[in-house]
């Protein structure tokens, strides 16, 4: 048999070397993408609508311009049209509507005002002068009491017992004194008979004086004990109003207590301490020379609207407070109706002078210009014109409604009180009542004509309508 030969073993083929990856092509710049803008076609209908709106706006703008120019041209024509009948050499100014008043003669009282507080004439804190238990309270809180009225009682039994002891001691000492005086009379007789030496008589005389001094001391102690009994009955030292009770019945009171038993304030009469500026001292001092008790009125703290009481000046302090520049004054008030209450805040008004029969005008008529000048507009009622008149002012009434004119006006002169801001020297006016109804019209003019087209006119305003022109 043939031997089977094994097939030759095949060697695995060697792996071919890996091929290198193909190289990437070089990067090239991408071309930009062109975006085509979509074209929109406007519908013919929308285009026509836009044209219509533009046309409408142009028409409105033209109409507004025409109305604006027509308004001002018409107003200017109205303002310059129509002159006074004769002459016609200048345009007439439109008349202003004003309210007037007449200067009168009256009396103006001059007051000095101040702030103050109500101060009781006397304030007493009643205290016990002895120690003991409070047994009775005989007053009602808020009661008006008189001086000497019994208010409270303290237990007086210890003081009564002390008086009894002292009286017994006094009786004992009086007996010793009596015996010593008998011996003194006997020694005087014996000394006259030359039976005893003079030294014995002198000793007995001294003993009598000692016993007399002891008796006198006993009497003083009795008086002191009886005074304690009197102090046990607490009475009112002044007339006034009793405050709230500070100690109730049954408490042990001491003379060293600082709170006291009750407080009494005298409110009839009552005083007010108030202050005034130091600049007013001269006026007050001058007035006090003729009347030391100047009249003073007290008002509520809200102002000079509600009067509380009337009184008189009592005194003025002797120095000015340098921190406030004021001086204190004190006035007294009868206060019979109890309108003033202790520590109440009040406004005071003191009459220091009265200016008699002076020319006055309403304060609204007085105008203030440059350089502290004052002036008024006087009215020529015949020509219905106003004239600027420089004046000098004086005192102002207490209610602030009228002011004194010392120079520049006479009694019965007519002045403008309302509508001053529309005026100038020589202007035409229409005198109206306070309810704005016309009383008269400008001379030679027609009120209805002058008021025609008034709503189209614009009056030019100056920078300072209240300033008085330089003379």
C-alpha positions in Angstrom: 0.0 0.0 0.0 1.1 3.3 -0.9 1.7 5.6 2.0 -0.5 8.5 1.9 1.4 11.5 2.1 0.0 14.4 4.0 -0.7 17.4 1.9 1.7 20.1 2.3 0.7 22.6 4.8 0.0 26.0 3.2 1.6 28.9 4.9 -0.7 31.8 5.3 0.0 34.5 2.9 1.7 37.5 4.2 -0.7 40.5 4.5 -0.1 43.1 2.0 0.9 46.4 3.3 -2.0 48.8 3.9 -2.5 51.4 1.3 -2.3 54.9 2.5 -5.6 56.8 2.5 -5.9 59.1 -0.4 -5.1 62.6 0.6 -8.0 65.0 1.0 -8.3 67.5 -1.7 -7.3 71.0 -0.8 -10.1 73.0 0.9 -11.7 75.4 -1.5 -13.6 78.6 -0.5 -17.3 78.0 -0.8 -19.1 80.2 -3.2 -21.6 82.6 -1.5 -25.1 81.8 -1.9 -27.0 84.5 -3.6 -30.4 85.1 -2.2 -32.8 86.6 -4.5 -35.1 89.3 -2.9 -38.6 88.4 -3.5 -40.3 91.0 -5.5 -43.7 92.0 -4.2 -46.1 93.8 -6.4 -48.3 96.3 -4.7 -51.8 96.0 -5.6 -53.0 99.1 -7.4 -55.9 99.4 -4.9 -53.5 99.9 -1.9 -51.4 102.4 -3.8 -54.5 104.5 -4.5 -55.4 104.4 -0.8 -52.0 105.7 0.3 -52.3 108.6 -2.2 -55.7 109.5 -0.8 -54.4 109.6 2.7 -51.4 111.8 1.8 -53.8 114.1 -0.1 -56.1 114.4 2.9 -53.2 115.3 5.2 -52.1 118.0 2.9 -55.6 119.5 2.8 -55.8 119.5 6.6 -52.4 121.2 6.9 -53.5 123.9 4.4 -56.7 124.4 6.2 -55.0 124.8 9.6 -52.5 127.3 8.2 -55.3 129.3 6.7 -57.4 129.3 9.9 -54.3 130.3 12.0 -53.4 133.2 9.7 -57.0 134.3 9.5 -57.4 134.3 13.3 -54.5 136.6 14.0 -55.1 138.8 11.0 -58.7 139.2 12.0 -57.8 139.9 15.7 -55.3 142.5 14.6 -57.8 144.1 12.3 -60.4 144.2 15.2 -57.9 145.6 17.6 -56.8 148.5 15.2 -60.2 149.1 13.7 -62.6 151.7 14.9 -61.3 155.0 16.3 -63.1 157.7 18.3 -65.5 159.7 16.2 -63.4 162.9 16.0 -59.8 163.1 14.9 -59.0 159.5 14.2 -55.3 160.3 14.7 -54.5 157.2 16.9 -56.2 153.8 17.7 -58.2 153.7 20.8 -57.2 151.2 23.5 -59.7 148.6 24.6 -61.3 149.5 28.0 -60.5 147.2 31.0 -63.2 146.2 33.4 -62.3 147.2 37.0 -63.8 147.4 40.5 -63.3 150.6 42.5 -63.6 151.9 46.0 -63.7 155.3 47.6 -61.0 156.6 50.0 -62.6 157.3 53.4 -61.6 158.8 56.8 -61.7 156.5 59.7 -59.9 155.6 63.0 -57.2 152.9 62.9 -56.2 151.3 66.2 -52.6 150.3 66.4 -51.9 147.0 68.2 -48.9 145.0 69.3 -49.4 141.2 69.2 -47.7 138.4 71.0 -47.8 134.8 72.1 -48.3 133.9 75.7 -49.5 131.4 78.3 -52.1 131.8 81.1 -50.4 131.8 84.5 -52.4 131.5 87.8 -52.0 134.5 90.2 -51.1 132.0 92.9 -50.5 128.3 93.0 -50.3 126.5 96.3 -49.4 122.8 97.0 -51.1 122.1 100.3 -48.9 119.9 102.6 -49.5 118.6 106.0 -47.5 120.3 108.8 -47.9 117.4 111.2 -47.6 113.6 110.9 -50.6 111.5 111.3 -53.4 109.5 109.7 -55.7 111.3 107.2 -59.2 111.0 108.7 -61.4 113.1 106.5 -61.5 114.8 103.0 -64.0 117.6 103.0 -63.7 119.0 99.5 -64.8 117.9 96.0 -62.2 117.8 93.2 -62.5 120.9 91.1 -64.4 122.8 93.8 -64.0 126.6 94.1 -62.9 127.3 97.7 -62.3 130.4 99.8 -59.4 131.1 102.1 -60.0 129.4 105.5 -62.3 126.7 104.2 -61.7 123.3 105.9 -60.4 120.8 103.4 -59.0 117.8 105.3 -58.6 116.5 108.9 -55.7 114.5 110.4 -56.0 112.4 113.5 -55.4 114.9 116.3 -55.8 112.6 119.3 -52.1 112.2 119.9 -51.7 116.0 120.1 -54.6 116.3 122.5 -53.0 113.8 124.8 -49.7 115.7 124.6 -51.5 118.9 125.6 -53.0 117.1 128.6 -49.6 115.9 129.7 -48.1 119.3 129.4 -50.9 121.0 131.3 -50.3 118.5 134.2 -46.6 119.3 134.2 -47.4 123.0 134.2 -49.6 122.6 137.3 -46.8 120.7 139.0 -44.4 123.5 138.2 -46.8 126.2 139.2 -47.1 124.5 142.7 -43.4 124.6 143.1 -43.4 128.2 142.0 -46.0 129.1 144.5 -44.1 127.4 147.4 -40.9 129.2 146.4 -42.7 132.5 146.4 -44.0 131.9 149.9 -40.5 131.1 151.1 -39.3 134.2 149.5 -41.8 136.4 151.4 -40.7 134.7 154.6 -37.0 135.2 153.9 -37.6 138.9 153.1 -39.2 139.4 156.5 -36.4 137.6 158.3 -33.8 139.5 156.4 -35.4 142.8 157.5 -35.2 141.6 161.1 -31.6 140.7 160.4 -32.3 137.1 161.3 -30.9 135.5 158.1 -27.9 136.4 156.0 -28.5 138.2 152.7 -27.1 135.2 150.8 -30.1 133.1 151.8 -32.5 135.7 150.6 -30.7 136.0 147.2 -30.7 132.2 146.8 -34.5 132.1 147.3 -35.1 134.9 144.9 -33.1 133.0 142.2 -35.1 129.8 143.0 -38.4 131.7 142.4 -37.2 132.9 139.0 -36.2 129.4 138.0 -39.6 128.0 138.9 -41.2 130.9 137.0 -39.1 130.0 133.9 -40.2 126.4 134.2 -43.8 127.4 134.3 -43.4 129.6 131.2 -41.7 126.7 129.3 -44.6 124.5 130.2 -47.0 127.0 128.7 -44.9 127.3 125.5 -45.0 123.5 125.1 -48.8 123.5 125.6 -49.1 126.2 123.0 -47.0 124.2 120.5 -49.1 121.1 121.2 -52.3 123.0 120.7 -50.9 124.4 117.4 -50.4 120.8 116.2 -54.1 120.3 116.9 -54.8 123.3 114.7 -52.5 122.0 112.0 -54.5 118.7 112.0 -57.4 120.7 110.4 -56.0 121.6 107.0 -57.6 124.8 105.5 -57.3 126.6 102.2 -54.7 129.4 102.3 -56.1 131.2 99.2 -59.2 131.6 97.1 -59.1 129.3 94.1 -59.9 126.0 92.4 -59.0 122.7 94.0 -57.3 120.2 91.8 -57.4 116.4 91.9 -57.0 114.7 95.3 -53.4 113.4 95.7 -53.9 111.4 99.0 -56.8 109.3 99.9 -58.5 108.9 103.3 -56.7 106.5 105.7 -53.2 107.1 104.5 -50.5 108.2 106.9 -49.2 111.6 105.9 -45.9 113.2 106.9 -44.8 116.8 107.0 -41.7 115.9 105.0 -43.7 114.7 102.0 -42.9 116.5 98.7 -46.0 115.6 96.8 -48.5 117.3 99.0 -52.2 116.6 99.6 -53.7 118.8 96.9 -53.0 121.8 94.7 -55.0 125.0 94.7 -54.7 127.6 91.9 -56.1 131.1 92.0 -57.8 131.8 88.7 -59.9 134.9 89.6 -58.1 137.1 88.8 -55.6 135.4 86.5 -52.6 136.6 84.6 -51.1 136.0 81.1 -47.4 136.2 80.5 -46.6 137.0 76.8 -43.7 138.1 74.7 -43.4 140.9 72.1 -40.4 141.7 69.8 -37.9 144.1 71.1 -38.7 146.5 68.2 -42.1 147.1 69.8 -40.7 148.1 73.2 -40.5 151.8 72.3 -44.2 151.9 71.2 -45.2 150.2 74.4 -43.1 152.4 76.7 -44.5 155.5 75.0 -48.0 154.3 75.4 -47.5 153.4 79.1 -46.5 157.0 79.9 -50.0 158.1 79.2 -51.8 154.9 80.4 -49.8 152.4 82.5 -52.6 149.9 82.3 -52.9 149.4 78.5 -55.8 147.3 77.4 -54.9 143.7 76.4 -57.1 141.1 74.7 -56.6 137.3 74.8 -57.5 135.1 71.9 -57.5 131.4 71.3 -54.3 129.7 70.0 -55.9 129.3 66.5 -55.5 133.0 65.8 -57.4 136.3 66.4 -60.8 134.9 65.6 -62.2 133.9 69.0 -61.8 136.4 71.8 -61.5 134.9 75.3 -61.1 137.8 77.7 -60.1 141.4 78.1 -57.7 142.8 80.7 -55.0 145.3 81.4 -51.2 145.4 81.3 -49.7 144.8 84.7 -46.0 145.1 84.1 -43.1 144.7 81.7 -40.0 142.7 82.4 -36.7 144.5 83.1 -34.6 142.8 80.4 -34.7 141.4 76.9 -34.1 137.7 76.2 -30.9 137.8 74.0 -31.6 134.3 72.6 -35.0 135.3 71.1 -34.9 139.1 70.9 -38.2 139.4 72.9 -39.3 140.8 76.2 -41.9 139.4 78.6 -45.0 141.3 79.7 -47.7 140.3 82.2 -51.3 141.3 82.0 -54.1 140.6 84.4 -57.7 139.5 83.6 -60.7 139.3 86.0 -61.7 135.9 84.5 -65.1 136.0 86.1 -66.4 133.5 83.5 -63.4 131.2 83.8 -62.6 131.5 80.1 -58.9 131.4 80.8 -57.4 128.2 82.2 -54.0 127.9 83.8 -51.2 127.0 81.3 -53.5 127.7 78.4 -51.7 128.9 75.2 -53.2 132.2 73.9 -52.6 135.0 71.4 -52.5 138.5 72.8 -53.3 141.9 71.3 -52.4 145.1 73.1 -53.7 148.5 72.1 -50.8 151.0 72.0 -52.2 153.8 69.8 -55.2 155.0 67.8 -54.8 157.0 64.7 -57.8 159.2 64.4 -59.5 160.4 61.2 -56.9 159.2 58.7 -57.4 158.5 55.0 -57.8 154.8 54.3 -58.3 152.6 51.3 -58.9 148.9 50.8 -55.5 147.1 51.0 -56.1 145.5 47.6 -55.8 149.0 46.0 -52.2 149.5 47.2 -49.7 148.2 44.7 -46.0 147.7 45.2 -43.4 148.5 42.5 -39.7 148.7 42.1 -37.5 150.2 44.9 -40.2 149.6 47.5 -42.4 152.2 45.9 -46.2 152.1 46.5 -48.9 153.4 44.2 -52.6 153.3 43.4 -54.7 153.8 40.3 -57.1 156.7 40.8 -60.2 156.8 38.6 -61.4 159.9 36.6 -65.1 159.0 36.6 -65.8 161.7 34.1 -63.4 160.5 31.4 -63.5 156.8 32.6 -59.7 156.8 32.7 -57.2 155.8 35.4 -54.0 157.6 36.5 -51.1 156.1 38.4 -50.7 157.9 41.7 -47.6 157.3 44.0 -48.7 157.2 47.7 -47.1 156.8 51.1 -48.7 154.2 53.3 -49.0 154.0 57.1 -50.7 151.7 59.5 -52.7 148.7 58.5 -56.0 147.8 60.2 -55.9 144.8 62.5 -58.0 142.6 60.2 -55.8 143.5 57.2 -58.6 145.0 55.1 -57.7 148.6 55.0 -54.4 150.6 55.0 -53.6 154.2 55.9 -52.5 156.6 53.2 -50.4 159.4 54.6 -49.6 161.2 51.3 -50.9 161.1 47.8 -54.6 160.7 48.3 -57.5 162.7 49.5 -60.8 161.7 51.0 -63.4 160.6 48.5 -60.8 159.8 45.8 -61.8 156.7 43.7 -59.2 154.0 43.5 -59.1 150.7 41.6 -59.3 147.5 43.8 -59.7 144.8 41.2 -58.4 144.5 37.7 -55.1 146.4 38.4 -53.0 144.0 36.4 -54.6 145.1 33.2 -54.0 148.8 33.7 -51.5 151.4 32.7 -51.4 155.2 33.3 -54.2 156.8 31.3 -56.0 153.6 30.3 -59.7 153.5 29.6 -61.8 151.5 32.0 -65.3 150.2 32.5 -66.3 150.6 36.2 -67.9 147.4 37.3 -69.6 146.4 40.5 -68.1 143.6 42.6 -70.5 141.1 40.8 -68.7 142.1 37.5 -71.7 144.1 36.1 -70.8 147.3 34.3 -71.7 150.6 35.8 -70.3 152.9 33.1 -68.6 152.8 29.8 -65.7 154.7 28.3 -66.4 158.2 27.3 -67.4 158.5 23.6 -67.4 154.7 23.2 -70.0 152.0 22.8 -69.8 149.3 25.4 -71.2 146.7 23.1 -68.9 147.8 20.3 -65.9 147.8 22.5 -66.7 144.3 23.6 -67.2 143.1 20.1 -64.8 140.3 18.9 -63.2 140.4 22.3 -62.6 136.7 22.2 -60.3 137.2 19.2 -58.0 139.7 21.0 -54.8 139.0 22.9 -53.7 141.8 25.2 -49.9 142.0 25.3 -48.6 141.8 28.9 -45.6 143.7 30.2 -42.9 142.1 32.4 -44.0 144.1 35.5 -47.6 145.4 35.4 -47.5 146.6 39.0 -44.3 148.5 38.8 -44.7 152.3 39.2 -42.9 154.3 36.5 -39.9 156.4 37.5 -40.9 160.0 38.1 
